[in-house]
Amino acid sequence: MTHAKRFEELIAERTQTLNTMRAAIERIRYLIDIIAVQIKLERQYSNTCSELQSPTAELDDRSNG
C-alpha cells in the first residue's frame, strides 16, 4: 500500500470520526433545548396552578374560619 493511499484512508477515517462527533454534539444540543423548553413549560404550569389554587385556598380559609 502506498503512503498516499494510506494517508487518504486515514483522512477518510478521521472525517468519519469528526462527522460522528458533530452528529452527537447536534443531538446533545437538541436534547438541551428540549430540557430548557420542558423547564419553561413546567414553570408556567406551576405558576398557573398556584394562581388557580390561591383563590380557592382563600375561599376555604374563609369558610373554615
MOLIN-V349356 format. One record per run of one state. SS is the DSSP state (H for helix, E for strand, C for the rest). FROM is the first residue (numbers start at 0). TO is the last residue. If there is no record, write none. Layout:
# MOLIN-V349356
ss: {SS,SS}
from: {FROM,FROM}
to: {TO,TO}
This chain:
# MOLIN-V349356
ss: {C,H,C}
from: {0,2,64}
to: {1,63,64}
